[in-house]
């Protein structure tokens, strides 16, 4: 349990043997954050050991689990990833062909997934048919690898090669990466929130450098939501690139008005609201010389629950700001994410049942401005048809019970 540097010591890393392997830092959205749900999930079969690491979320996991329970299967975890590995182990027992079995299991799953697998001594990586969650491959000094972000290969002194295509299965071999066409690709629906917040700014996702995208978001935000202020202040770290773009476009001076404590985790991914609220005070310290008696444009990437931003606004006010105007690099989040981001219920969103002015009042801000959906799409540089915007529009790329599918015209065709 814990962050990578907490869970694995240098001694642990040095003790690892072998010439291939998989690992995972799990961000739990299905199943609790607990030791039994830690990954990779490992299972012994007649075919050999199978290990699986999964980023994403299987929408029909509940139905698949119930179907398997009716057949007498028992589960050791509450994670949807265990369902995948059990289906795979069962299929491999029939086919004896790991690649074919992976394809068969993919055809049963509805949801988002980037998966790495070891089947005996073979290593595979696979991305869901819409490419919702990121996955890429690259070369290192020792061979080839798959990772969720390209920055991994920079860190290892390697070379980013390309993204894994939606629906593509690759086998990572000692001297090559072998592509296997599953025939299951269904277009594209890349998660917009990866560019807005989740991914590291120095990663390249689906042909777009995240840092450049966030700067473009900030510029478009300045055009759509101008404000007369003295200084643009970012909410570090994820709001920094957005703020730079906002300052460049508006011509308003940019300044680091909030200093970040590097030893506190990202507040959005903390499981409990009390942890998020308390950590804001530990995480950020205002620079009064930048803020006092100034009109501040406070720029961040997104507002989900609103409690963290409210604390930050109050922190800036207490440091002597004359006015605090909040500008946000994503549109209002109004509907749940079903594909791997921990935004599950409508009643937790700041934008649920509130106008923008009402949200500003809740935040104790003098004003609030969001980028438009059209502006966000333009800044990312992909067509809206190639993005998952479900949490913004309420229209999803995959069937979700009770929700609208994108491009759906008739209300009576809801799933």
C-alpha positions in Angstrom: 0.0 0.0 0.0 1.1 3.6 -0.6 3.1 5.4 -3.2 5.7 3.6 -5.2 8.7 4.9 -3.2 6.9 3.9 0.0 5.9 0.4 -1.1 9.2 -0.5 -2.8 12.6 0.2 -1.3 15.8 0.3 -3.4 16.7 -3.0 -1.8 13.5 -4.5 -3.0 14.1 -3.3 -6.5 17.7 -4.6 -6.5 16.5 -8.0 -5.4 14.2 -8.4 -8.4 15.4 -11.2 -10.8 14.6 -12.0 -14.4 14.5 -10.2 -17.8 10.8 -9.3 -18.0 8.0 -8.2 -15.8 5.0 -6.0 -15.2 4.1 -3.6 -12.4 1.2 -1.3 -11.4 0.5 1.8 -9.3 -3.3 1.4 -8.7 -5.7 4.3 -8.6 -8.8 2.6 -7.3 -12.2 3.4 -8.8 -13.8 -0.1 -8.6 -13.0 -2.0 -5.4 -11.6 -0.5 -2.3 -8.1 0.8 -1.9 -6.8 -2.2 0.0 -3.9 -4.7 0.0 -6.0 -7.5 -1.5 -6.8 -5.3 -4.5 -3.2 -4.4 -5.1 -1.9 -5.3 -8.6 -0.7 -7.1 -10.6 -3.3 -9.8 -9.9 -1.7 -13.2 -10.2 -3.3 -16.5 -10.9 -1.8 -20.0 -11.3 -3.3 -22.2 -14.1 -2.5 -25.4 -15.9 -1.1 -23.2 -18.7 1.3 -21.4 -16.3 1.1 -18.3 -14.1 -0.9 -15.3 -15.4 -0.4 -11.8 -14.0 -2.5 -8.8 -14.9 -2.3 -5.0 -14.3 -5.3 -2.9 -15.4 -5.9 0.8 -15.6 -9.5 1.7 -16.4 -13.0 0.4 -15.5 -15.2 -2.3 -16.8 -18.8 -1.0 -17.0 -20.4 -4.4 -17.2 -18.2 -5.9 -14.4 -21.2 -6.5 -12.1 -23.1 -8.6 -14.7 -19.9 -10.5 -15.6 -19.2 -11.2 -11.9 -22.8 -12.4 -11.3 -22.7 -14.7 -14.3 -19.5 -16.2 -13.1 -20.8 -16.6 -9.5 -23.8 -18.6 -10.9 -21.3 -21.0 -12.5 -19.7 -21.5 -9.0 -16.8 -19.1 -9.3 -15.6 -17.4 -6.1 -13.7 -14.1 -5.9 -10.9 -13.0 -3.6 -11.1 -9.3 -4.3 -13.7 -6.6 -5.1 -11.7 -5.3 -8.1 -13.0 -5.6 -11.7 -9.5 -6.6 -12.7 -10.0 -10.1 -11.0 -12.9 -10.7 -13.3 -10.7 -10.1 -16.4 -8.0 -12.5 -15.3 -10.4 -15.2 -14.3 -12.2 -15.0 -17.7 -8.8 -15.0 -19.4 -7.5 -18.0 -17.4 -10.7 -20.0 -18.2 -10.4 -19.2 -22.0 -6.7 -20.0 -22.2 -7.5 -23.4 -20.8 -9.8 -24.0 -23.8 -7.8 -22.4 -26.6 -4.2 -22.8 -25.4 -3.5 -19.5 -27.3 -3.0 -16.4 -25.1 -3.4 -13.9 -27.9 -6.7 -15.5 -29.1 -8.0 -15.7 -25.5 -7.2 -12.0 -24.8 -9.2 -11.1 -27.9 -12.1 -13.3 -26.8 -12.2 -11.7 -23.3 -12.0 -8.2 -24.9 -15.2 -9.0 -26.8 -17.0 -9.7 -23.5 -15.9 -6.5 -21.8 -17.6 -3.1 -22.1 -15.5 -0.3 -20.6 -12.1 1.3 -20.6 -8.9 -0.5 -20.1 -5.2 -0.4 -20.7 -3.8 -3.7 -19.6 -0.4 -5.3 -19.3 -0.3 -9.1 -19.0 2.3 -11.8 -18.4 1.1 -15.3 -19.5 3.8 -17.7 -18.3 6.9 -15.9 -19.8 5.1 -13.9 -22.5 4.4 -10.2 -22.0 1.3 -8.5 -23.7 -0.2 -5.0 -23.6 -3.7 -4.2 -24.8 -5.9 -1.0 -25.1 -9.7 -0.9 -25.2 -11.5 -0.6 -28.6 -12.0 3.2 -28.1 -8.6 4.0 -26.6 -10.2 5.8 -23.6 -7.3 5.2 -21.3 -3.7 5.9 -22.5 -1.1 3.3 -23.4 2.1 3.6 -25.3 5.2 1.5 -26.2 8.9 2.5 -26.2 12.4 1.3 -26.3 14.9 1.3 -23.3 18.5 0.3 -23.1 17.4 -3.2 -22.0 14.6 -3.8 -24.5 11.0 -2.8 -25.1 8.2 -1.8 -22.7 4.6 -0.6 -22.5 3.5 2.2 -20.1 0.6 4.5 -19.5 2.6 7.6 -20.2 5.5 8.4 -22.6 7.5 10.2 -19.9 8.5 6.8 -18.5 10.9 6.3 -21.4 12.4 9.8 -21.0 13.1 9.0 -17.3 14.7 5.7 -18.2 16.9 7.3 -20.9 14.9 5.4 -23.6 12.8 6.4 -26.6 9.1 6.8 -27.0 7.9 4.9 -30.1 4.2 5.3 -30.5 0.8 4.9 -28.8 -0.9 1.6 -28.8 -3.9 2.0 -31.1 -7.5 1.5 -29.8 -8.3 -2.2 -29.8 -4.7 -3.1 -30.5 -2.9 -6.0 -28.8 0.9 -6.0 -28.7 3.3 -8.7 -27.6 6.6 -7.3 -26.2 9.5 -9.6 -27.3 13.2 -9.2 -26.6 14.0 -7.8 -30.0 10.7 -6.3 -31.2 7.1 -5.3 -30.4 4.7 -7.5 -32.3 1.3 -5.9 -33.2 -1.8 -8.2 -33.2 -5.0 -6.9 -34.8 -8.0 -7.9 -32.8 -10.5 -6.5 -35.2 -12.3 -4.9 -32.2 -11.4 -1.2 -32.8 -14.5 1.0 -32.5 -13.1 4.4 -33.3 -11.7 6.8 -30.7 -12.9 8.3 -27.4 -9.8 9.5 -25.7 -10.4 10.8 -22.1 -10.3 14.6 -22.1 -9.5 14.6 -18.4 -6.0 13.1 -19.1 -5.0 16.3 -21.0 -6.8 18.6 -18.5 -5.4 17.1 -15.2 -4.4 13.4 -14.9 -1.4 13.1 -17.2 2.0 14.6 -16.5 2.6 17.8 -18.4 5.7 16.3 -20.1 3.9 13.3 -21.5 2.7 12.9 -25.0 -0.8 11.4 -25.4 -2.2 10.3 -28.7 0.1 12.7 -30.6 -0.4 15.7 -28.3 2.2 17.0 -25.8 0.1 17.6 -22.6 2.0 20.8 -21.7 1.3 22.4 -25.1 -2.4 21.4 -24.9 -2.7 23.0 -21.4 -1.1 26.2 -22.6 -3.6 26.3 -25.5 -6.4 25.7 -23.0 -5.2 28.7 -21.0 -5.1 30.9 -24.1 -8.6 30.0 -25.1 -9.8 30.5 -21.6 -8.4 34.0 -21.6 -10.3 34.8 -24.8 -13.6 33.3 -23.6 -13.4 34.5 -19.9 -11.4 37.7 -19.7 -11.1 39.6 -16.4 -9.6 42.9 -15.3 -7.0 41.9 -12.7 -3.4 42.7 -11.6 -1.8 39.2 -11.7 -2.5 35.7 -12.9 -1.8 33.1 -10.2 -1.8 29.3 -10.9 -3.0 26.6 -8.5 0.1 24.4 -8.5 1.0 22.1 -10.1 -1.7 21.1 -12.5 -3.0 24.6 -13.1 0.4 26.0 -13.9 0.4 25.4 -17.7 -3.2 26.7 -18.0 -2.1 29.8 -16.1 0.8 30.5 -18.4 -1.4 30.3 -21.5 -3.9 32.6 -19.8 -1.3 35.2 -18.9 0.3 35.0 -22.4 -3.0 35.6 -24.2 -4.3 38.3 -21.8 -1.0 40.2 -21.3 -1.6 40.1 -17.5 1.6 39.4 -15.5 2.0 35.8 -14.3 3.3 35.1 -10.8 3.7 32.1 -8.5 1.5 33.3 -5.6 1.1 29.9 -4.0 4.0 27.7 -3.0 3.5 24.0 -3.0 4.8 21.5 -0.3 6.3 18.7 -2.4 5.7 16.1 0.2 1.9 16.2 0.1 -0.1 14.0 -2.4 -2.4 15.3 -5.1 -5.6 16.2 -3.3 -8.0 15.0 -6.1 -6.9 11.4 -5.8 -7.2 11.2 -2.0 -10.0 8.9 -1.0 -11.6 10.9 1.7 -12.9 14.5 1.6 -11.5 15.2 5.1 -8.1 14.2 3.8 -8.4 16.5 0.8 -9.6 19.5 2.8 -6.9 19.2 5.5 -4.1 18.6 3.0 -4.9 21.9 1.2 -3.6 23.9 4.2 -0.5 21.7 4.3 0.0 21.7 0.6 -0.1 25.4 -0.3 1.3 28.5 1.3 0.5 32.0 -0.1 3.2 34.5 -1.0 1.7 37.7 0.5 4.1 40.0 -1.4 2.4 38.7 -4.6 -1.2 38.6 -3.4 -1.7 41.4 -0.9 -3.9 44.3 -2.2 -4.0 42.7 -5.6 -6.8 41.6 -7.9 -6.1 38.0 -8.6 -7.0 35.7 -11.4 -6.7 32.3 -9.8 -6.4 29.6 -12.6 -6.8 25.9 -12.2 -7.5 22.9 -14.4 -10.9 21.8 -13.1 -13.5 21.9 -10.3 -15.0 18.6 -9.3 -16.4 18.8 -5.8 -15.4 22.5 -5.2 -14.3 22.0 -1.6 -10.6 22.2 -2.4 -11.0 25.4 -4.5 -13.1 27.0 -1.8 -10.3 26.5 0.6 -7.8 27.9 -1.9 -9.9 31.0 -2.5 -10.1 31.6 1.2 -6.4 31.1 1.6 -5.8 33.8 -1.1 -8.3 36.2 0.5 -6.7 35.7 3.9 -3.3 36.6 2.4 -4.8 40.0 1.6 -6.1 39.7 -2.0 -8.4 42.6 -2.9 -10.4 40.4 -5.4 -10.3 36.7 -6.3 -11.5 35.7 -9.8 -11.4 32.0 -10.5 -10.8 30.7 -14.1 -11.0 27.0 -14.9 -9.5 25.1 -17.9 -12.3 22.6 -18.2 -16.1 23.1 -18.6 -18.3 22.3 -15.6 -18.3 18.6 -14.6 -21.9 17.6 -14.3 -22.2 13.9 -14.9 -20.3 10.8 -13.6 -17.3 9.1 -15.1 -17.8 5.4 -15.7 -14.4 4.8 -17.3 -11.7 5.1 -14.6 -11.8 8.6 -13.0 -13.2 8.8 -9.5 -16.1 11.0 -10.2 -19.1 8.7 -9.5 -22.2 10.5 -8.3 -23.9 13.7 -9.5 -24.6 15.0 -6.0 -20.8 15.3 -5.4 -20.2 17.8 -8.2 -20.1 21.5 -7.5 -21.9 22.2 -10.8 -24.9 19.9 -10.0 -28.0 22.1 -9.7 -26.0 25.3 -9.6 -25.5 28.2 -12.1 -21.9 29.5 -12.6 -22.7 32.5 -10.4 -24.0 30.1 -7.7 -20.8 28.1 -7.9 -18.8 31.3 -7.6 -20.8 32.2 -4.4 -20.1 28.7 -3.0 -16.4 29.2 -3.7 -16.5 32.7 -2.1 -15.0 34.0 -5.4 -15.7 37.4 -6.9 -16.3 35.7 -10.3 -15.9 32.3 -12.0 -15.3 31.5 -15.6 -15.0 28.1 -17.3 -13.7 27.3 -20.8 -16.5 26.1 -23.2 -16.7 22.5 -24.5 -15.9 23.8 -28.0 -12.9 25.7 -26.7 -11.6 22.7 -24.9 -12.0 20.5 -27.9 -10.2 23.0 -30.1 -7.3 23.3 -27.6 -6.8 19.5 -27.4 -6.6 19.3 -31.2 -8.7 16.2 -31.6 -12.2 16.1 -33.1 -15.0 16.0 -30.5 -15.9 12.6 -32.1 -12.5 11.3 -31.0 -12.8 12.4 -27.4 -14.8 11.1 -24.4 -16.6 14.2 -23.0 -19.1 12.2 -21.0 -18.6 13.9 -17.7 -19.2 17.3 -19.4 -22.0 16.5 -21.8 -23.7 13.4 -20.3 -23.2 11.6 -23.6 -20.9 8.5 -23.4 -19.0 6.6 -26.1 -20.1 3.2 -24.6 -23.5 2.0 -23.4 -24.0 2.8 -19.7 -27.3 1.8 -18.0 -29.5 4.9 -17.7 -27.2 7.2 -19.6 -27.2 8.6 -23.1 -24.8 7.3 -25.8 -23.0 9.9 -27.9 -24.6 10.5 -31.3 -27.9 9.1 -29.9 -30.9 11.1 -31.2 -33.9 9.5 -29.6 -34.6 9.5 -25.9 -36.3 6.1 -26.1 -33.1 4.5 -27.2 -31.5 5.0 -23.8 -29.9 1.9 -22.5 
